[in-house]
Amino acid sequence: MIDFGYLKNYRNFARFIKEKRKMDIQNKVQEILQRFHTQAIIFDLDGTLIDNNAYHLKTWKKYLENIGRNILEDEYNANINGRTNKDVIQYIFGRQMSDEEILKYSLEKEALYREMYLPFIKPVAGLIEFLEILSKKNIRMAIATSGIQPNIDFMFENLPIKKYFKTVVNSSHITKGKPDPEIYLKAASILQIPPENCLVFEDAVVGINAAKAAGMKVIALATTHPREELTGADMIIEDFHF
């Protein structure tokens, strides 16, 4: 015989645990906002909103098979992750290129990336709950990514987060890529928030350096680099469950 009283108590307990977890996260978010005097939050995209850098690495490996060029993870993390396609492509091919040539390689590689990543795309754990908490607190939010617009559109088409971001700055909006602070200063300017009141979430070392150079506080996600490589950040987390 089913003990319905037990099931009811179990459901009540599970509901209690879920609500307590939700309250704990809300309290943690409020603590972080106060600690860093936050009026706006700026997110990197790759490795920060979606945990996709392994797929960018797989894509580069596949794309470069035809020219006999191989990319190792350490090389990817040190010289590719977080940088604009213009910088990456000229680094990989080892020469200066025209804008037309860079665009050709960039569009080919990114189309392959979207094809390979589509079956696996998902947000970093806890992201959507975190964005909803920020929205209810009227915290302004932006994306500042070295990526290209088709990849941003791809993310928005497959994850329900577009409504949180009225401001998106990508590689076409800047002249200098990360670690230069230009992209973060531009995002802060559009948000009309002083840099010292902007909190950045990043996964890449070059991105952390860019945000710090802009005078912002940084929380690093250990999705791509080990924690010991992220010590330039003000705080390190595994995901948005804090």
WOVEN-V530482 format. One line per field, one symbol per residue. ss: DSSP state (@ for helix, = for strand, . for the rest). Layout:
# WOVEN-V530482
ss = ???
This chain:
# WOVEN-V530482
ss = ...@@@@@@@@@@@@@@@@@@@@@@@@@@@@@@@@....====..=...=..@@@@@@@@@@@@@@@.....@@@@@@@.....@@@@@@@@@.....@@@@@@@@@@@@@@@@@@@@@@..=...@@@@@@@@@@...=====....@@@@@@@@@@...@@@..===.@@@........@@@@@@@@@@...@@@=====..@@@@@@@@@...=====.....@@@.....===.....
